[in-house]
Amino acid sequence: MELKVFISDNCPSCPAAKELAMRYPFSKLYRLEESEGLAEAAYHNVLCTPSFLLVDENDHILKAWRCHIPKPREIEHFAA
């Protein structure tokens, strides 16, 4: 399981999203200013930041929070 977190430099909520992502050892940050981040965002149809995607080992989305920061308990509920 992986928590994919999409952020961008001009997003006012993204510093808080990055801070939340760092709480979880199974998270990975994707910056939309980088080619890897942009490609991953296109693959998962991420159109806004911050966005959080919880994916399984086959990269299927289990839960998505698009355009906002979820509460930690929401992440923990679906990651359990």
C-alpha positions in Angstrom: 0.0 0.0 0.0 1.2 3.5 -0.8 -0.1 7.0 -0.1 0.6 9.1 -3.2 0.6 12.8 -2.4 0.5 15.3 -5.2 1.8 18.9 -4.5 2.9 21.9 -6.4 5.0 24.9 -5.6 2.3 27.5 -6.0 -0.3 25.7 -3.8 -0.9 27.4 -0.5 -2.2 24.2 1.1 0.6 22.0 0.0 3.1 22.7 2.8 0.5 21.3 5.3 -0.2 18.3 2.9 3.6 17.6 2.8 3.7 17.7 6.6 0.9 15.2 6.9 2.4 12.9 4.3 5.7 12.8 6.2 3.8 11.1 9.1 3.3 7.9 7.1 6.3 5.7 6.1 4.2 4.4 3.2 3.8 7.8 1.5 5.5 9.3 -1.5 5.4 12.9 -2.7 4.9 13.8 -6.3 5.7 17.4 -7.3 3.8 18.5 -10.4 6.8 20.7 -11.4 8.9 17.5 -12.0 8.4 15.1 -14.9 7.8 12.1 -12.7 5.1 13.9 -10.7 3.4 15.2 -13.8 3.4 11.8 -15.4 2.0 10.1 -12.2 -0.7 12.8 -11.9 -1.7 12.3 -15.6 -1.8 8.5 -15.0 -4.2 8.9 -12.0 -6.1 11.9 -13.5 -5.0 14.2 -10.7 -6.1 17.7 -11.7 -5.5 19.8 -8.6 -3.3 20.0 -5.5 -3.1 18.8 -2.9 -4.4 15.4 -3.8 -3.9 12.2 -1.8 -4.3 8.7 -3.3 -4.2 5.5 -1.3 -3.2 2.7 -3.8 -2.7 -1.0 -3.4 0.3 -3.0 -4.6 -1.2 -3.1 -8.1 -1.5 0.7 -8.2 -5.3 0.5 -8.0 -6.9 3.4 -6.1 -8.4 2.4 -2.8 -9.4 5.9 -1.7 -8.8 9.3 -3.1 -8.9 12.8 -1.6 -8.7 15.3 -4.4 -8.1 19.0 -4.0 -8.0 18.9 -0.2 -6.1 17.5 2.8 -7.8 14.5 4.5 -7.8 14.2 8.3 -5.3 11.8 9.6 -8.0 9.5 11.0 -9.4 9.2 7.4 -6.1 8.0 6.1 -5.6 5.6 9.0 -9.1 4.2 8.5 -8.5 3.2 4.9 -4.9 2.2 5.4 -5.7 -0.3 8.1 
